[in-house]
Amino acid sequence: MTNVGAGRPQAPEPLPHPVVDNHCHLEMTLDGTQELSPERALEAAAGVGVPRIVQIGCELDSARWSVEVADRVSSIVAGVSLHPNEAPLLAAAGRFDETWAEIEELATRACVRAVGETGLDHYRTGAEGWAAQEHSFRRHIDLAKRLSKTLVIHDRDAHADVLRVLDDEGSPQRVVMHCFSGDAEFARACLERGFWLSFAGTVTFKNAQDLRDAAVVVPPDRLLVETDAPFLTPVPHRGRPNASYLVPHTMRFLAELRGNDLGELCGAVERNTFAAYGGSWD
């Protein structure tokens, strides 16, 4: 088994076909955990069938870091953005426009495949910040369309408003619902708009029946998998630090839940990820 260091869960059995972790925060660590460099994180992930990562930077420093890493490591591509909970803070400080100007420049880089994560978060940001969130969301949508980049959506307790803004602005050609958090009805609404739905370790949690219902209705050509590492670690390691090498737990859970052959579902998820992010990368 791959050695991933003290304090981290043991690596699972490798998948029969490669998949991509389409949403990861390699620069983040949790208190008391051993940091994994991008190279070590990739080595551990590749050892279990996860040889590629989409690294998401969602504030200016992490966006810069993500571009630097994606320029250096061929198996990583980047997304850059101002997170929905970051945008109101910048707006309140009078720094949104100057910060956004650099995000726009970073998004033009060849290693950047995505604009996001962006969207709305009505859980961590109070109503006083929602207008700033929506303004930022609309700027991200426009940027993704202008640059023909994938739009990665963060949606927390804001399903109807996320769809309202997307419908109002007109969605880019490629939209990924990151860490999908809705039920089957919301899944169908997203699928009707041509979005990809990405499932994290949350689908394995005992209290996530709505998510499981949603995962069952997603066609094989619209399903993605992610970690959102270092967060949302799947069962059986919930509560411990997450990393891309733990994707096999979520993939096996999804295959069993949906009644799919694991190898066939992995192949579909890999193809979907390349389609969602504009082609393969190495």
C-alpha positions in Angstrom: 0.0 0.0 0.0 1.0 3.6 -0.7 2.8 5.2 2.3 1.0 8.5 2.9 2.5 9.4 6.3 1.6 9.4 9.9 -1.8 10.8 10.9 -3.5 10.0 7.6 -5.8 7.1 6.7 -4.4 4.1 5.0 -4.6 4.0 1.2 -7.6 2.0 -0.2 -7.4 -0.7 -2.8 -6.7 0.8 -6.2 -9.5 1.4 -8.7 -9.7 -0.8 -11.8 -9.7 2.3 -14.1 -8.3 5.8 -13.5 -10.6 8.7 -12.4 -9.8 12.4 -11.8 -10.3 14.2 -8.5 -12.0 17.2 -10.0 -11.9 19.5 -6.9 -9.1 19.6 -4.4 -7.4 22.3 -2.3 -3.8 21.0 -2.0 -2.6 24.1 -0.3 -4.9 23.6 2.7 -4.2 21.5 5.7 -6.1 20.7 8.9 -4.7 21.3 12.3 -2.4 18.5 13.5 -2.1 16.8 10.1 0.9 16.2 8.1 1.1 18.4 5.0 1.3 16.6 1.6 3.2 18.4 -1.1 1.5 18.4 -4.5 4.0 15.8 -5.7 3.4 13.5 -2.7 -0.4 14.0 -3.0 -0.3 13.0 -6.6 2.0 10.0 -6.0 -0.3 8.7 -3.3 -3.4 9.3 -5.5 -1.9 7.8 -8.7 -1.0 4.7 -6.7 -4.8 4.0 -6.2 -6.0 5.1 -9.7 -6.4 8.8 -9.3 -3.5 10.2 -11.5 -4.9 13.7 -12.1 -6.2 16.6 -10.0 -8.1 19.8 -10.5 -6.6 22.2 -8.0 -9.0 25.0 -6.9 -7.7 28.4 -5.6 -10.6 30.4 -4.2 -8.9 33.5 -2.8 -6.0 35.5 -4.3 -3.1 33.8 -2.6 -4.4 30.3 -3.2 -5.2 31.2 -6.8 -1.6 32.4 -7.4 -0.4 29.2 -5.7 -2.7 27.0 -7.8 -1.4 28.5 -11.1 2.2 28.1 -10.0 1.7 24.4 -9.2 -0.3 23.7 -12.3 2.4 25.3 -14.4 5.0 23.1 -12.7 3.1 19.7 -12.4 1.6 18.4 -15.6 -1.0 16.1 -13.9 -2.6 19.1 -12.2 -4.8 21.8 -13.8 -6.2 24.8 -11.9 -9.3 26.8 -11.2 -9.1 30.3 -9.9 -11.7 32.5 -8.2 -12.9 34.5 -5.3 -15.0 32.2 -3.0 -18.5 33.3 -2.3 -17.6 33.8 1.3 -14.5 35.8 0.4 -16.2 38.2 -2.0 -18.3 40.1 0.6 -15.2 40.5 2.8 -13.3 42.1 0.0 -16.3 44.3 -1.0 -16.6 45.5 2.6 -12.9 46.4 2.7 -13.1 48.2 -0.7 -10.7 45.7 -2.3 -12.9 43.6 -4.5 -12.1 45.3 -7.9 -8.4 45.3 -7.4 -8.3 41.7 -6.3 -10.7 40.7 -9.1 -8.4 42.3 -11.7 -5.6 39.8 -10.8 -8.0 36.8 -10.8 -9.0 37.8 -14.3 -5.4 37.8 -15.4 -4.6 34.5 -13.7 -7.7 32.9 -15.4 -6.1 33.6 -18.8 -3.2 31.2 -18.2 -3.2 28.0 -20.2 -3.0 25.8 -17.1 -6.2 27.3 -15.8 -9.2 25.2 -17.0 -11.8 26.6 -14.6 -13.3 29.7 -13.2 -14.4 28.8 -9.7 -15.4 27.9 -7.3 -18.0 30.6 -7.4 -21.6 30.8 -6.6 -23.7 31.6 -3.5 -23.4 30.5 0.1 -26.3 31.4 2.3 -25.0 29.3 5.2 -21.8 31.0 6.2 -22.5 34.5 4.8 -25.4 36.4 6.3 -28.0 38.2 4.3 -26.1 41.5 4.5 -23.4 39.9 2.2 -25.7 38.3 -0.4 -25.7 41.2 -2.8 -21.9 41.2 -2.9 -21.9 37.4 -3.4 -24.3 37.7 -6.3 -22.3 40.5 -7.9 -19.1 38.4 -7.7 -21.0 35.4 -9.0 -22.1 37.3 -12.1 -18.6 38.5 -12.7 -17.3 34.9 -12.6 -20.0 33.8 -15.0 -19.0 36.5 -17.5 -15.3 35.7 -17.2 -15.9 32.0 -17.8 -17.9 32.7 -20.9 -15.4 35.3 -22.2 -12.5 32.9 -21.8 -14.4 29.7 -22.6 -13.4 28.2 -19.3 -15.4 25.7 -17.1 -17.6 27.4 -14.4 -17.3 25.6 -11.1 -20.3 26.3 -8.8 -20.3 26.5 -5.0 -23.9 26.2 -3.8 -24.7 26.1 -0.1 -28.3 26.6 1.0 -28.9 28.6 -2.2 -30.2 26.2 -4.8 -33.0 28.4 -6.3 -30.9 31.6 -6.3 -28.0 29.8 -8.0 -30.2 28.7 -10.8 -31.9 32.1 -11.0 -28.5 33.9 -11.5 -27.3 31.3 -14.0 -30.5 31.5 -16.0 -30.4 35.3 -15.9 -26.8 35.5 -17.1 -26.8 32.5 -19.4 -24.6 29.6 -18.4 -21.2 29.0 -19.9 -20.9 25.9 -22.2 -19.4 23.9 -19.3 -20.8 24.0 -15.7 -19.8 21.8 -12.8 -21.9 21.7 -9.7 -19.1 21.2 -7.1 -19.9 19.0 -4.1 -23.5 18.6 -5.2 -25.7 19.2 -2.1 -29.2 19.0 -3.4 -31.9 16.3 -3.7 -33.1 14.4 -6.8 -35.4 17.3 -7.8 -32.6 19.8 -7.8 -30.4 17.3 -9.6 -32.9 17.0 -12.4 -33.1 20.8 -12.6 -29.3 21.0 -13.1 -29.3 18.1 -15.5 -31.9 19.9 -17.6 -29.5 22.7 -18.0 -26.7 20.4 -19.1 -24.6 20.6 -16.0 -22.2 18.0 -14.6 -22.9 17.0 -11.0 -19.8 16.2 -8.8 -20.2 14.1 -5.7 -17.8 14.3 -2.7 -17.4 12.0 0.4 -20.6 13.5 1.7 -22.6 11.0 -0.3 -21.3 8.3 2.0 -22.5 10.0 5.2 -25.4 8.2 7.0 -27.5 11.4 7.1 -27.2 12.1 3.3 -30.2 10.2 1.9 -31.2 13.2 -0.3 -27.7 13.1 -1.9 -27.9 9.4 -2.5 -31.3 9.9 -4.2 -29.7 12.5 -6.4 -26.8 10.4 -7.3 -29.0 7.6 -8.5 -30.8 9.9 -11.1 -27.6 11.3 -12.6 -26.9 9.7 -16.0 -23.5 8.1 -16.4 -22.3 10.8 -18.7 -23.0 13.6 -16.2 -21.4 12.2 -13.0 -18.1 13.5 -11.5 -16.2 12.6 -8.3 -14.2 14.8 -6.0 -12.7 15.1 -2.6 -12.9 18.8 -1.7 -9.8 17.8 0.3 -8.8 18.3 3.0 -12.5 18.4 3.9 -15.4 16.0 3.5 -13.5 12.7 4.0 -15.6 9.7 3.0 -16.7 6.9 5.2 -14.9 4.9 6.7 -12.5 7.8 7.5 -15.0 10.6 8.1 -13.5 13.2 10.5 -9.9 12.6 9.4 -8.0 14.6 6.8 -9.0 14.0 3.2 -6.8 13.7 0.2 -7.1 12.6 -3.4 -6.0 9.1 -2.7 -9.2 8.5 -0.8 -11.4 9.0 -3.9 -11.7 5.2 -4.3 -14.0 5.0 -1.3 -16.5 7.4 -2.9 -16.2 5.7 -6.2 -16.9 2.3 -4.8 -19.9 3.7 -2.8 -21.4 5.3 -5.9 -21.0 2.2 -8.0 -22.7 0.0 -5.4 -25.4 2.6 -4.8 -26.2 3.0 -8.5 -25.8 -0.7 -9.4 -22.9 0.1 -11.8 -19.9 -2.0 -12.6 -17.0 -0.2 -10.9 -14.6 -0.2 -13.8 -17.3 1.0 -16.2 -18.3 3.8 -13.9 -14.7 4.9 -13.4 -14.2 5.0 -17.1 -17.3 7.1 -17.5 -16.2 9.5 -14.7 -12.8 10.0 -16.3 -14.4 10.7 -19.7 -16.8 13.1 -18.1 -14.1 15.0 -16.3 -12.2 15.5 -19.6 -15.3 16.7 -21.3 -16.2 19.0 -18.4 -12.7 20.6 -18.2 -11.9 20.9 -21.9 -9.9 17.8 -22.6 -7.3 15.5 -21.1 -4.1 16.7 -19.6 -0.7 15.1 -18.7 
